[in-house]
């Protein structure tokens, strides 16, 4: 299986912050200027739903998963490293194949559990979800 290379991150957090800033006024303008279709409303709100989490606050198993990603595996599940399609629309819109998902072990679980790391193509563009894609937090590797 071939994984996309991670490229240097030049101001990606700034770009994410700018997109969140832009989405805020757009929602206010759309809400007061004209009715918004359900699809437009979901995609505008979705980007704002991405939170953030300090690397140090991640569970130990997420650290292990991030270490495996950096090493290129081996991964415990065949689904690890597959394309994440962002069907929920919570992560910023990107082209097909931009995101990949990896299992974060859940102690005591008989299956893969609900926890995942979803990576983007940029260096340290890692999202953590503890609730099987219902919400995401961008991992802040500096804390």
C-alpha positions in Angstrom: 0.0 0.0 0.0 1.4 3.4 -0.9 0.9 6.3 1.4 1.1 10.0 0.3 4.3 11.8 1.5 3.9 14.4 4.1 5.0 17.8 2.8 6.5 20.6 4.9 3.8 22.6 6.7 4.2 26.3 5.9 1.6 28.2 7.8 -1.0 25.4 7.7 -2.4 26.4 11.2 -2.6 30.0 10.0 -4.5 28.8 6.9 -6.9 26.7 9.1 -7.4 29.7 11.4 -8.0 32.0 8.4 -10.6 29.5 7.0 -12.4 29.4 10.4 -12.3 33.2 10.5 -13.7 33.5 7.0 -16.4 30.9 7.7 -17.7 32.8 10.7 -18.7 36.0 8.9 -20.0 34.0 6.0 -22.4 32.2 8.3 -23.7 35.5 9.7 -24.0 37.0 6.3 -25.8 34.0 4.8 -28.1 33.7 7.8 -29.3 37.3 7.5 -29.1 37.8 3.7 -30.8 34.8 2.4 -31.9 31.2 3.3 -29.1 28.7 3.2 -29.5 25.3 1.7 -28.9 22.4 4.0 -25.7 21.3 2.1 -24.2 24.8 2.2 -25.1 25.2 5.9 -23.5 21.8 6.8 -20.2 22.5 5.0 -19.9 26.0 6.4 -20.5 24.9 10.0 -18.5 21.7 9.7 -15.1 23.5 9.5 -15.9 25.4 12.7 -16.6 22.1 14.4 -13.0 21.0 14.3 -11.5 21.7 17.7 -7.9 21.3 18.8 -6.1 19.2 21.3 -2.6 19.3 22.7 -0.4 16.4 21.8 0.3 15.9 25.5 -3.4 15.5 26.2 -3.9 12.6 23.8 -4.2 9.1 25.2 -1.1 7.0 25.2 -2.5 4.8 22.4 -2.8 7.8 20.1 0.9 8.6 20.7 1.6 5.0 19.7 -0.4 5.4 16.6 1.3 8.6 15.6 4.7 6.9 16.1 3.6 4.1 13.8 2.5 6.6 11.2 5.9 8.3 11.3 7.6 5.0 10.9 5.3 3.9 8.1 3.9 0.9 10.0 3.4 -1.9 10.5 -0.2 -1.3 11.5 -2.3 -3.6 13.6 -5.4 -3.5 11.3 -5.7 -3.9 7.5 -7.9 -0.7 7.4 -5.1 1.4 8.8 -3.7 3.8 6.1 -6.7 3.6 3.9 -8.3 6.7 2.4 -10.6 8.6 4.8 -13.4 10.0 2.6 -14.7 12.7 5.0 -18.3 11.7 4.4 -19.3 13.5 7.5 -18.0 16.8 6.1 -16.4 17.9 9.3 -12.8 18.2 8.2 -11.9 20.9 5.6 -12.8 19.9 2.1 -10.0 18.3 0.2 -9.6 16.1 -2.9 -10.2 12.4 -2.7 -7.2 10.6 -1.2 -6.0 13.6 0.9 -6.9 12.1 4.2 -6.0 8.7 5.6 -7.2 7.0 8.8 -5.5 4.9 11.4 -6.8 3.0 14.4 -6.1 4.2 18.0 -6.3 1.1 20.2 -9.1 1.2 22.8 -8.1 -0.9 25.8 -10.6 -3.6 26.6 -12.3 -3.3 23.2 -13.0 -6.5 21.2 -12.8 -4.6 17.9 -11.1 -1.5 16.5 -13.1 0.7 18.8 -14.2 4.3 18.0 -10.9 6.1 18.3 -8.9 7.2 15.2 -6.2 9.4 13.9 -6.9 11.0 10.5 -4.0 12.5 8.7 -3.8 15.1 6.0 -1.0 15.4 3.5 0.7 18.3 5.3 3.3 17.6 8.0 1.7 17.3 11.4 -1.8 17.6 10.0 -3.3 15.1 12.4 -6.8 14.9 13.6 -8.0 12.9 16.6 -11.5 11.5 17.0 -12.6 9.6 20.1 -16.2 9.2 18.8 -15.8 7.5 15.4 -15.9 10.7 13.3 -18.7 12.5 15.1 -16.1 15.2 16.0 -12.4 15.9 15.4 -9.6 17.8 17.1 -6.6 19.0 15.2 -3.5 17.8 17.2 -1.3 20.7 18.3 2.2 19.1 18.3 3.7 22.1 20.1 2.1 21.5 23.5 
